[in-house]
Amino acid sequence: MSDQPADQLLFTYGTLQHAEVQLDTFGRLVAGEPDALPGYTVDYVEIEDQRVTDLSGLSVHPILRATGRAVDKVTGVVLHVSAAELDAADDYEVALYRRIAVTLASGRTAWVYVD
């Protein structure tokens, strides 16, 4: 997957930050920087996909819910990924999540998985 430029930004706040998940999903460890997403809060959902729970080691994963309130914010890491790696992240995430574009606290636009 690394033959494409890592020109996509993916804001992660959960298992996509774990080395074993990155290696399985992207085939590499992914460079990233801390950032935050205003107007959202973290909730938790039960994951029933056995492949995902085996890989992450967790049956309960965080999920973002929009609040629209500026005082709410979620901290995480912005990963630099290629378009193919973004597709691989889509494959990793279960149907409870959808990918949207957001503006982070840093002003950068990134993809993120939300409820």
MODELLER restraints for C-alpha pairs under 7 A, 6 or more apart:
rsr = mdl.restraints
at = mdl.atoms
rsr.add(forms.Gaussian(group=physical.xy_distance, feature=features.Distance(at['CA:1:A'], at['CA:26:A']), mean=7.00, stdev=0.5))
rsr.add(forms.Gaussian(group=physical.xy_distance, feature=features.Distance(at['CA:1:A'], at['CA:84:A']), mean=6.06, stdev=0.5))
rsr.add(forms.Gaussian(group=physical.xy_distance, feature=features.Distance(at['CA:1:A'], at['CA:85:A']), mean=6.35, stdev=0.5))
rsr.add(forms.Gaussian(group=physical.xy_distance, feature=features.Distance(at['CA:4:A'], at['CA:82:A']), mean=5.71, stdev=0.5))
rsr.add(forms.Gaussian(group=physical.xy_distance, feature=features.Distance(at['CA:5:A'], at['CA:82:A']), mean=5.42, stdev=0.5))
rsr.add(forms.Gaussian(group=physical.xy_distance, feature=features.Distance(at['CA:6:A'], at['CA:80:A']), mean=5.34, stdev=0.5))
rsr.add(forms.Gaussian(group=physical.xy_distance, feature=features.Distance(at['CA:6:A'], at['CA:81:A']), mean=4.23, stdev=0.5))
rsr.add(forms.Gaussian(group=physical.xy_distance, feature=features.Distance(at['CA:6:A'], at['CA:82:A']), mean=3.97, stdev=0.5))
rsr.add(forms.Gaussian(group=physical.xy_distance, feature=features.Distance(at['CA:7:A'], at['CA:80:A']), mean=6.40, stdev=0.5))
rsr.add(forms.Gaussian(group=physical.xy_distance, feature=features.Distance(at['CA:7:A'], at['CA:81:A']), mean=6.16, stdev=0.5))
rsr.add(forms.Gaussian(group=physical.xy_distance, feature=features.Distance(at['CA:7:A'], at['CA:82:A']), mean=5.66, stdev=0.5))
rsr.add(forms.Gaussian(group=physical.xy_distance, feature=features.Distance(at['CA:8:A'], at['CA:80:A']), mean=5.76, stdev=0.5))
rsr.add(forms.Gaussian(group=physical.xy_distance, feature=features.Distance(at['CA:8:A'], at['CA:81:A']), mean=5.15, stdev=0.5))
rsr.add(forms.Gaussian(group=physical.xy_distance, feature=features.Distance(at['CA:8:A'], at['CA:82:A']), mean=5.65, stdev=0.5))
rsr.add(forms.Gaussian(group=physical.xy_distance, feature=features.Distance(at['CA:8:A'], at['CA:83:A']), mean=6.51, stdev=0.5))
rsr.add(forms.Gaussian(group=physical.xy_distance, feature=features.Distance(at['CA:9:A'], at['CA:78:A']), mean=6.17, stdev=0.5))
rsr.add(forms.Gaussian(group=physical.xy_distance, feature=features.Distance(at['CA:9:A'], at['CA:79:A']), mean=5.65, stdev=0.5))
rsr.add(forms.Gaussian(group=physical.xy_distance, feature=features.Distance(at['CA:9:A'], at['CA:80:A']), mean=5.01, stdev=0.5))
rsr.add(forms.Gaussian(group=physical.xy_distance, feature=features.Distance(at['CA:9:A'], at['CA:81:A']), mean=6.26, stdev=0.5))
rsr.add(forms.Gaussian(group=physical.xy_distance, feature=features.Distance(at['CA:9:A'], at['CA:110:A']), mean=4.73, stdev=0.5))
rsr.add(forms.Gaussian(group=physical.xy_distance, feature=features.Distance(at['CA:9:A'], at['CA:111:A']), mean=6.13, stdev=0.5))
rsr.add(forms.Gaussian(group=physical.xy_distance, feature=features.Distance(at['CA:10:A'], at['CA:78:A']), mean=5.43, stdev=0.5))
rsr.add(forms.Gaussian(group=physical.xy_distance, feature=features.Distance(at['CA:10:A'], at['CA:79:A']), mean=5.07, stdev=0.5))
rsr.add(forms.Gaussian(group=physical.xy_distance, feature=features.Distance(at['CA:10:A'], at['CA:80:A']), mean=6.57, stdev=0.5))
rsr.add(forms.Gaussian(group=physical.xy_distance, feature=features.Distance(at['CA:10:A'], at['CA:110:A']), mean=5.32, stdev=0.5))
rsr.add(forms.Gaussian(group=physical.xy_distance, feature=features.Distance(at['CA:10:A'], at['CA:111:A']), mean=4.71, stdev=0.5))
rsr.add(forms.Gaussian(group=physical.xy_distance, feature=features.Distance(at['CA:10:A'], at['CA:112:A']), mean=5.88, stdev=0.5))
rsr.add(forms.Gaussian(group=physical.xy_distance, feature=features.Distance(at['CA:11:A'], at['CA:76:A']), mean=6.66, stdev=0.5))
rsr.add(forms.Gaussian(group=physical.xy_distance, feature=features.Distance(at['CA:11:A'], at['CA:77:A']), mean=5.67, stdev=0.5))
rsr.add(forms.Gaussian(group=physical.xy_distance, feature=features.Distance(at['CA:11:A'], at['CA:78:A']), mean=4.35, stdev=0.5))
rsr.add(forms.Gaussian(group=physical.xy_distance, feature=features.Distance(at['CA:11:A'], at['CA:79:A']), mean=6.27, stdev=0.5))
rsr.add(forms.Gaussian(group=physical.xy_distance, feature=features.Distance(at['CA:11:A'], at['CA:110:A']), mean=6.04, stdev=0.5))
rsr.add(forms.Gaussian(group=physical.xy_distance, feature=features.Distance(at['CA:11:A'], at['CA:111:A']), mean=5.98, stdev=0.5))
rsr.add(forms.Gaussian(group=physical.xy_distance, feature=features.Distance(at['CA:11:A'], at['CA:112:A']), mean=5.15, stdev=0.5))
rsr.add(forms.Gaussian(group=physical.xy_distance, feature=features.Distance(at['CA:12:A'], at['CA:76:A']), mean=5.51, stdev=0.5))
rsr.add(forms.Gaussian(group=physical.xy_distance, feature=features.Distance(at['CA:12:A'], at['CA:77:A']), mean=5.28, stdev=0.5))
rsr.add(forms.Gaussian(group=physical.xy_distance, feature=features.Distance(at['CA:12:A'], at['CA:78:A']), mean=6.16, stdev=0.5))
rsr.add(forms.Gaussian(group=physical.xy_distance, feature=features.Distance(at['CA:12:A'], at['CA:112:A']), mean=6.69, stdev=0.5))
rsr.add(forms.Gaussian(group=physical.xy_distance, feature=features.Distance(at['CA:13:A'], at['CA:75:A']), mean=6.64, stdev=0.5))
rsr.add(forms.Gaussian(group=physical.xy_distance, feature=features.Distance(at['CA:13:A'], at['CA:76:A']), mean=4.43, stdev=0.5))
rsr.add(forms.Gaussian(group=physical.xy_distance, feature=features.Distance(at['CA:13:A'], at['CA:77:A']), mean=6.50, stdev=0.5))
rsr.add(forms.Gaussian(group=physical.xy_distance, feature=features.Distance(at['CA:14:A'], at['CA:62:A']), mean=6.05, stdev=0.5))
rsr.add(forms.Gaussian(group=physical.xy_distance, feature=features.Distance(at['CA:15:A'], at['CA:21:A']), mean=6.72, stdev=0.5))
rsr.add(forms.Gaussian(group=physical.xy_distance, feature=features.Distance(at['CA:15:A'], at['CA:56:A']), mean=6.36, stdev=0.5))
rsr.add(forms.Gaussian(group=physical.xy_distance, feature=features.Distance(at['CA:16:A'], at['CA:22:A']), mean=6.05, stdev=0.5))
rsr.add(forms.Gaussian(group=physical.xy_distance, feature=features.Distance(at['CA:19:A'], at['CA:29:A']), mean=6.32, stdev=0.5))
rsr.add(forms.Gaussian(group=physical.xy_distance, feature=features.Distance(at['CA:21:A'], at['CA:55:A']), mean=6.33, stdev=0.5))
rsr.add(forms.Gaussian(group=physical.xy_distance, feature=features.Distance(at['CA:21:A'], at['CA:56:A']), mean=6.31, stdev=0.5))
rsr.add(forms.Gaussian(group=physical.xy_distance, feature=features.Distance(at['CA:22:A'], at['CA:28:A']), mean=6.24, stdev=0.5))
rsr.add(forms.Gaussian(group=physical.xy_distance, feature=features.Distance(at['CA:22:A'], at['CA:29:A']), mean=5.70, stdev=0.5))
rsr.add(forms.Gaussian(group=physical.xy_distance, feature=features.Distance(at['CA:22:A'], at['CA:30:A']), mean=6.96, stdev=0.5))
rsr.add(forms.Gaussian(group=physical.xy_distance, feature=features.Distance(at['CA:23:A'], at['CA:29:A']), mean=5.86, stdev=0.5))
rsr.add(forms.Gaussian(group=physical.xy_distance, feature=features.Distance(at['CA:25:A'], at['CA:88:A']), mean=5.92, stdev=0.5))
rsr.add(forms.Gaussian(group=physical.xy_distance, feature=features.Distance(at['CA:25:A'], at['CA:89:A']), mean=6.38, stdev=0.5))
rsr.add(forms.Gaussian(group=physical.xy_distance, feature=features.Distance(at['CA:25:A'], at['CA:92:A']), mean=6.79, stdev=0.5))
rsr.add(forms.Gaussian(group=physical.xy_distance, feature=features.Distance(at['CA:26:A'], at['CA:85:A']), mean=5.59, stdev=0.5))
rsr.add(forms.Gaussian(group=physical.xy_distance, feature=features.Distance(at['CA:26:A'], at['CA:88:A']), mean=6.72, stdev=0.5))
rsr.add(forms.Gaussian(group=physical.xy_distance, feature=features.Distance(at['CA:30:A'], at['CA:79:A']), mean=6.19, stdev=0.5))
rsr.add(forms.Gaussian(group=physical.xy_distance, feature=features.Distance(at['CA:30:A'], at['CA:80:A']), mean=6.69, stdev=0.5))
rsr.add(forms.Gaussian(group=physical.xy_distance, feature=features.Distance(at['CA:31:A'], at['CA:79:A']), mean=5.83, stdev=0.5))
rsr.add(forms.Gaussian(group=physical.xy_distance, feature=features.Distance(at['CA:31:A'], at['CA:80:A']), mean=6.17, stdev=0.5))
rsr.add(forms.Gaussian(group=physical.xy_distance, feature=features.Distance(at['CA:32:A'], at['CA:77:A']), mean=5.92, stdev=0.5))
rsr.add(forms.Gaussian(group=physical.xy_distance, feature=features.Distance(at['CA:32:A'], at['CA:78:A']), mean=5.02, stdev=0.5))
rsr.add(forms.Gaussian(group=physical.xy_distance, feature=features.Distance(at['CA:32:A'], at['CA:79:A']), mean=4.30, stdev=0.5))
rsr.add(forms.Gaussian(group=physical.xy_distance, feature=features.Distance(at['CA:32:A'], at['CA:80:A']), mean=6.22, stdev=0.5))
rsr.add(forms.Gaussian(group=physical.xy_distance, feature=features.Distance(at['CA:33:A'], at['CA:77:A']), mean=5.28, stdev=0.5))
rsr.add(forms.Gaussian(group=physical.xy_distance, feature=features.Distance(at['CA:33:A'], at['CA:78:A']), mean=5.28, stdev=0.5))
rsr.add(forms.Gaussian(group=physical.xy_distance, feature=features.Distance(at['CA:33:A'], at['CA:79:A']), mean=6.97, stdev=0.5))
rsr.add(forms.Gaussian(group=physical.xy_distance, feature=features.Distance(at['CA:34:A'], at['CA:76:A']), mean=5.79, stdev=0.5))
rsr.add(forms.Gaussian(group=physical.xy_distance, feature=features.Distance(at['CA:34:A'], at['CA:77:A']), mean=4.38, stdev=0.5))
rsr.add(forms.Gaussian(group=physical.xy_distance, feature=features.Distance(at['CA:34:A'], at['CA:78:A']), mean=6.24, stdev=0.5))
rsr.add(forms.Gaussian(group=physical.xy_distance, feature=features.Distance(at['CA:35:A'], at['CA:75:A']), mean=6.03, stdev=0.5))
rsr.add(forms.Gaussian(group=physical.xy_distance, feature=features.Distance(at['CA:35:A'], at['CA:76:A']), mean=5.66, stdev=0.5))
rsr.add(forms.Gaussian(group=physical.xy_distance, feature=features.Distance(at['CA:35:A'], at['CA:77:A']), mean=5.61, stdev=0.5))
rsr.add(forms.Gaussian(group=physical.xy_distance, feature=features.Distance(at['CA:35:A'], at['CA:78:A']), mean=6.43, stdev=0.5))
rsr.add(forms.Gaussian(group=physical.xy_distance, feature=features.Distance(at['CA:35:A'], at['CA:104:A']), mean=6.90, stdev=0.5))
rsr.add(forms.Gaussian(group=physical.xy_distance, feature=features.Distance(at['CA:35:A'], at['CA:105:A']), mean=6.57, stdev=0.5))
rsr.add(forms.Gaussian(group=physical.xy_distance, feature=features.Distance(at['CA:35:A'], at['CA:106:A']), mean=6.59, stdev=0.5))
rsr.add(forms.Gaussian(group=physical.xy_distance, feature=features.Distance(at['CA:36:A'], at['CA:73:A']), mean=6.41, stdev=0.5))
rsr.add(forms.Gaussian(group=physical.xy_distance, feature=features.Distance(at['CA:36:A'], at['CA:74:A']), mean=5.42, stdev=0.5))
rsr.add(forms.Gaussian(group=physical.xy_distance, feature=features.Distance(at['CA:36:A'], at['CA:75:A']), mean=4.24, stdev=0.5))
rsr.add(forms.Gaussian(group=physical.xy_distance, feature=features.Distance(at['CA:36:A'], at['CA:76:A']), mean=5.81, stdev=0.5))
rsr.add(forms.Gaussian(group=physical.xy_distance, feature=features.Distance(at['CA:36:A'], at['CA:104:A']), mean=5.83, stdev=0.5))
rsr.add(forms.Gaussian(group=physical.xy_distance, feature=features.Distance(at['CA:36:A'], at['CA:105:A']), mean=5.32, stdev=0.5))
rsr.add(forms.Gaussian(group=physical.xy_distance, feature=features.Distance(at['CA:37:A'], at['CA:73:A']), mean=5.31, stdev=0.5))
rsr.add(forms.Gaussian(group=physical.xy_distance, feature=features.Distance(at['CA:37:A'], at['CA:74:A']), mean=5.14, stdev=0.5))
rsr.add(forms.Gaussian(group=physical.xy_distance, feature=features.Distance(at['CA:37:A'], at['CA:75:A']), mean=6.44, stdev=0.5))
rsr.add(forms.Gaussian(group=physical.xy_distance, feature=features.Distance(at['CA:37:A'], at['CA:104:A']), mean=4.82, stdev=0.5))
rsr.add(forms.Gaussian(group=physical.xy_distance, feature=features.Distance(at['CA:37:A'], at['CA:105:A']), mean=5.71, stdev=0.5))
rsr.add(forms.Gaussian(group=physical.xy_distance, feature=features.Distance(at['CA:38:A'], at['CA:70:A']), mean=5.82, stdev=0.5))
rsr.add(forms.Gaussian(group=physical.xy_distance, feature=features.Distance(at['CA:38:A'], at['CA:72:A']), mean=5.81, stdev=0.5))
rsr.add(forms.Gaussian(group=physical.xy_distance, feature=features.Distance(at['CA:38:A'], at['CA:73:A']), mean=4.11, stdev=0.5))
rsr.add(forms.Gaussian(group=physical.xy_distance, feature=features.Distance(at['CA:38:A'], at['CA:74:A']), mean=6.50, stdev=0.5))
rsr.add(forms.Gaussian(group=physical.xy_distance, feature=features.Distance(at['CA:38:A'], at['CA:104:A']), mean=6.81, stdev=0.5))
rsr.add(forms.Gaussian(group=physical.xy_distance, feature=features.Distance(at['CA:38:A'], at['CA:105:A']), mean=6.33, stdev=0.5))
rsr.add(forms.Gaussian(group=physical.xy_distance, feature=features.Distance(at['CA:39:A'], at['CA:66:A']), mean=5.98, stdev=0.5))
rsr.add(forms.Gaussian(group=physical.xy_distance, feature=features.Distance(at['CA:39:A'], at['CA:67:A']), mean=5.34, stdev=0.5))
rsr.add(forms.Gaussian(group=physical.xy_distance, feature=features.Distance(at['CA:39:A'], at['CA:68:A']), mean=4.49, stdev=0.5))
rsr.add(forms.Gaussian(group=physical.xy_distance, feature=features.Distance(at['CA:39:A'], at['CA:69:A']), mean=4.81, stdev=0.5))
rsr.add(forms.Gaussian(group=physical.xy_distance, feature=features.Distance(at['CA:39:A'], at['CA:70:A']), mean=5.06, stdev=0.5))
rsr.add(forms.Gaussian(group=physical.xy_distance, feature=features.Distance(at['CA:39:A'], at['CA:71:A']), mean=6.98, stdev=0.5))
rsr.add(forms.Gaussian(group=physical.xy_distance, feature=features.Distance(at['CA:39:A'], at['CA:72:A']), mean=5.08, stdev=0.5))
rsr.add(forms.Gaussian(group=physical.xy_distance, feature=features.Distance(at['CA:39:A'], at['CA:73:A']), mean=5.64, stdev=0.5))
rsr.add(forms.Gaussian(group=physical.xy_distance, feature=features.Distance(at['CA:40:A'], at['CA:64:A']), mean=6.24, stdev=0.5))
rsr.add(forms.Gaussian(group=physical.xy_distance, feature=features.Distance(at['CA:40:A'], at['CA:65:A']), mean=5.52, stdev=0.5))
rsr.add(forms.Gaussian(group=physical.xy_distance, feature=features.Distance(at['CA:40:A'], at['CA:66:A']), mean=4.38, stdev=0.5))
rsr.add(forms.Gaussian(group=physical.xy_distance, feature=features.Distance(at['CA:40:A'], at['CA:67:A']), mean=5.19, stdev=0.5))
rsr.add(forms.Gaussian(group=physical.xy_distance, feature=features.Distance(at['CA:40:A'], at['CA:68:A']), mean=6.73, stdev=0.5))
rsr.add(forms.Gaussian(group=physical.xy_distance, feature=features.Distance(at['CA:40:A'], at['CA:72:A']), mean=5.64, stdev=0.5))
rsr.add(forms.Gaussian(group=physical.xy_distance, feature=features.Distance(at['CA:40:A'], at['CA:73:A']), mean=5.37, stdev=0.5))
rsr.add(forms.Gaussian(group=physical.xy_distance, feature=features.Distance(at['CA:40:A'], at['CA:74:A']), mean=6.22, stdev=0.5))
rsr.add(forms.Gaussian(group=physical.xy_distance, feature=features.Distance(at['CA:41:A'], at['CA:64:A']), mean=5.68, stdev=0.5))
rsr.add(forms.Gaussian(group=physical.xy_distance, feature=features.Distance(at['CA:41:A'], at['CA:65:A']), mean=5.50, stdev=0.5))
rsr.add(forms.Gaussian(group=physical.xy_distance, feature=features.Distance(at['CA:41:A'], at['CA:66:A']), mean=6.52, stdev=0.5))
rsr.add(forms.Gaussian(group=physical.xy_distance, feature=features.Distance(at['CA:41:A'], at['CA:67:A']), mean=6.78, stdev=0.5))
rsr.add(forms.Gaussian(group=physical.xy_distance, feature=features.Distance(at['CA:41:A'], at['CA:72:A']), mean=6.07, stdev=0.5))
rsr.add(forms.Gaussian(group=physical.xy_distance, feature=features.Distance(at['CA:41:A'], at['CA:73:A']), mean=6.08, stdev=0.5))
rsr.add(forms.Gaussian(group=physical.xy_distance, feature=features.Distance(at['CA:41:A'], at['CA:74:A']), mean=5.93, stdev=0.5))
rsr.add(forms.Gaussian(group=physical.xy_distance, feature=features.Distance(at['CA:42:A'], at['CA:62:A']), mean=6.18, stdev=0.5))
rsr.add(forms.Gaussian(group=physical.xy_distance, feature=features.Distance(at['CA:42:A'], at['CA:63:A']), mean=5.68, stdev=0.5))
rsr.add(forms.Gaussian(group=physical.xy_distance, feature=features.Distance(at['CA:42:A'], at['CA:64:A']), mean=4.76, stdev=0.5))
rsr.add(forms.Gaussian(group=physical.xy_distance, feature=features.Distance(at['CA:42:A'], at['CA:65:A']), mean=6.33, stdev=0.5))
rsr.add(forms.Gaussian(group=physical.xy_distance, feature=features.Distance(at['CA:42:A'], at['CA:74:A']), mean=6.83, stdev=0.5))
rsr.add(forms.Gaussian(group=physical.xy_distance, feature=features.Distance(at['CA:43:A'], at['CA:62:A']), mean=5.63, stdev=0.5))
rsr.add(forms.Gaussian(group=physical.xy_distance, feature=features.Distance(at['CA:43:A'], at['CA:63:A']), mean=5.26, stdev=0.5))
rsr.add(forms.Gaussian(group=physical.xy_distance, feature=features.Distance(at['CA:43:A'], at['CA:64:A']), mean=6.07, stdev=0.5))
rsr.add(forms.Gaussian(group=physical.xy_distance, feature=features.Distance(at['CA:43:A'], at['CA:65:A']), mean=6.83, stdev=0.5))
rsr.add(forms.Gaussian(group=physical.xy_distance, feature=features.Distance(at['CA:44:A'], at['CA:60:A']), mean=6.37, stdev=0.5))
rsr.add(forms.Gaussian(group=physical.xy_distance, feature=features.Distance(at['CA:44:A'], at['CA:61:A']), mean=5.53, stdev=0.5))
rsr.add(forms.Gaussian(group=physical.xy_distance, feature=features.Distance(at['CA:44:A'], at['CA:62:A']), mean=4.36, stdev=0.5))
rsr.add(forms.Gaussian(group=physical.xy_distance, feature=features.Distance(at['CA:44:A'], at['CA:63:A']), mean=5.52, stdev=0.5))
rsr.add(forms.Gaussian(group=physical.xy_distance, feature=features.Distance(at['CA:45:A'], at['CA:60:A']), mean=5.47, stdev=0.5))
rsr.add(forms.Gaussian(group=physical.xy_distance, feature=features.Distance(at['CA:45:A'], at['CA:61:A']), mean=5.56, stdev=0.5))
rsr.add(forms.Gaussian(group=physical.xy_distance, feature=features.Distance(at['CA:45:A'], at['CA:62:A']), mean=6.38, stdev=0.5))
rsr.add(forms.Gaussian(group=physical.xy_distance, feature=features.Distance(at['CA:45:A'], at['CA:63:A']), mean=6.73, stdev=0.5))
rsr.add(forms.Gaussian(group=physical.xy_distance, feature=features.Distance(at['CA:46:A'], at['CA:59:A']), mean=5.80, stdev=0.5))
rsr.add(forms.Gaussian(group=physical.xy_distance, feature=features.Distance(at['CA:46:A'], at['CA:60:A']), mean=4.52, stdev=0.5))
rsr.add(forms.Gaussian(group=physical.xy_distance, feature=features.Distance(at['CA:46:A'], at['CA:61:A']), mean=6.55, stdev=0.5))
rsr.add(forms.Gaussian(group=physical.xy_distance, feature=features.Distance(at['CA:47:A'], at['CA:53:A']), mean=6.80, stdev=0.5))
rsr.add(forms.Gaussian(group=physical.xy_distance, feature=features.Distance(at['CA:47:A'], at['CA:59:A']), mean=5.18, stdev=0.5))
rsr.add(forms.Gaussian(group=physical.xy_distance, feature=features.Distance(at['CA:47:A'], at['CA:60:A']), mean=5.76, stdev=0.5))
rsr.add(forms.Gaussian(group=physical.xy_distance, feature=features.Distance(at['CA:47:A'], at['CA:61:A']), mean=6.76, stdev=0.5))
rsr.add(forms.Gaussian(group=physical.xy_distance, feature=features.Distance(at['CA:53:A'], at['CA:59:A']), mean=5.25, stdev=0.5))
rsr.add(forms.Gaussian(group=physical.xy_distance, feature=features.Distance(at['CA:63:A'], at['CA:114:A']), mean=5.89, stdev=0.5))
rsr.add(forms.Gaussian(group=physical.xy_distance, feature=features.Distance(at['CA:63:A'], at['CA:115:A']), mean=6.08, stdev=0.5))
rsr.add(forms.Gaussian(group=physical.xy_distance, feature=features.Distance(at['CA:64:A'], at['CA:114:A']), mean=4.73, stdev=0.5))
rsr.add(forms.Gaussian(group=physical.xy_distance, feature=features.Distance(at['CA:64:A'], at['CA:115:A']), mean=5.79, stdev=0.5))
rsr.add(forms.Gaussian(group=physical.xy_distance, feature=features.Distance(at['CA:65:A'], at['CA:114:A']), mean=6.27, stdev=0.5))
rsr.add(forms.Gaussian(group=physical.xy_distance, feature=features.Distance(at['CA:65:A'], at['CA:115:A']), mean=5.70, stdev=0.5))
rsr.add(forms.Gaussian(group=physical.xy_distance, feature=features.Distance(at['CA:96:A'], at['CA:115:A']), mean=6.28, stdev=0.5))
rsr.add(forms.Gaussian(group=physical.xy_distance, feature=features.Distance(at['CA:97:A'], at['CA:113:A']), mean=5.62, stdev=0.5))
rsr.add(forms.Gaussian(group=physical.xy_distance, feature=features.Distance(at['CA:97:A'], at['CA:114:A']), mean=5.35, stdev=0.5))
rsr.add(forms.Gaussian(group=physical.xy_distance, feature=features.Distance(at['CA:97:A'], at['CA:115:A']), mean=5.18, stdev=0.5))
rsr.add(forms.Gaussian(group=physical.xy_distance, feature=features.Distance(at['CA:98:A'], at['CA:113:A']), mean=5.25, stdev=0.5))
rsr.add(forms.Gaussian(group=physical.xy_distance, feature=features.Distance(at['CA:98:A'], at['CA:114:A']), mean=5.52, stdev=0.5))
rsr.add(forms.Gaussian(group=physical.xy_distance, feature=features.Distance(at['CA:98:A'], at['CA:115:A']), mean=6.41, stdev=0.5))
rsr.add(forms.Gaussian(group=physical.xy_distance, feature=features.Distance(at['CA:99:A'], at['CA:111:A']), mean=6.33, stdev=0.5))
rsr.add(forms.Gaussian(group=physical.xy_distance, feature=features.Distance(at['CA:99:A'], at['CA:112:A']), mean=5.41, stdev=0.5))
rsr.add(forms.Gaussian(group=physical.xy_distance, feature=features.Distance(at['CA:99:A'], at['CA:113:A']), mean=4.39, stdev=0.5))
rsr.add(forms.Gaussian(group=physical.xy_distance, feature=features.Distance(at['CA:99:A'], at['CA:114:A']), mean=6.40, stdev=0.5))
rsr.add(forms.Gaussian(group=physical.xy_distance, feature=features.Distance(at['CA:100:A'], at['CA:111:A']), mean=5.50, stdev=0.5))
rsr.add(forms.Gaussian(group=physical.xy_distance, feature=features.Distance(at['CA:100:A'], at['CA:112:A']), mean=5.60, stdev=0.5))
rsr.add(forms.Gaussian(group=physical.xy_distance, feature=features.Distance(at['CA:100:A'], at['CA:113:A']), mean=6.43, stdev=0.5))
rsr.add(forms.Gaussian(group=physical.xy_distance, feature=features.Distance(at['CA:101:A'], at['CA:109:A']), mean=6.63, stdev=0.5))
rsr.add(forms.Gaussian(group=physical.xy_distance, feature=features.Distance(at['CA:101:A'], at['CA:110:A']), mean=5.54, stdev=0.5))
rsr.add(forms.Gaussian(group=physical.xy_distance, feature=features.Distance(at['CA:101:A'], at['CA:111:A']), mean=4.47, stdev=0.5))
rsr.add(forms.Gaussian(group=physical.xy_distance, feature=features.Distance(at['CA:101:A'], at['CA:112:A']), mean=6.36, stdev=0.5))
rsr.add(forms.Gaussian(group=physical.xy_distance, feature=features.Distance(at['CA:102:A'], at['CA:109:A']), mean=5.57, stdev=0.5))
rsr.add(forms.Gaussian(group=physical.xy_distance, feature=features.Distance(at['CA:102:A'], at['CA:110:A']), mean=5.57, stdev=0.5))
rsr.add(forms.Gaussian(group=physical.xy_distance, feature=features.Distance(at['CA:102:A'], at['CA:111:A']), mean=6.23, stdev=0.5))
rsr.add(forms.Gaussian(group=physical.xy_distance, feature=features.Distance(at['CA:102:A'], at['CA:112:A']), mean=6.99, stdev=0.5))
rsr.add(forms.Gaussian(group=physical.xy_distance, feature=features.Distance(at['CA:103:A'], at['CA:109:A']), mean=4.53, stdev=0.5))
rsr.add(forms.Gaussian(group=physical.xy_distance, feature=features.Distance(at['CA:103:A'], at['CA:110:A']), mean=6.46, stdev=0.5))
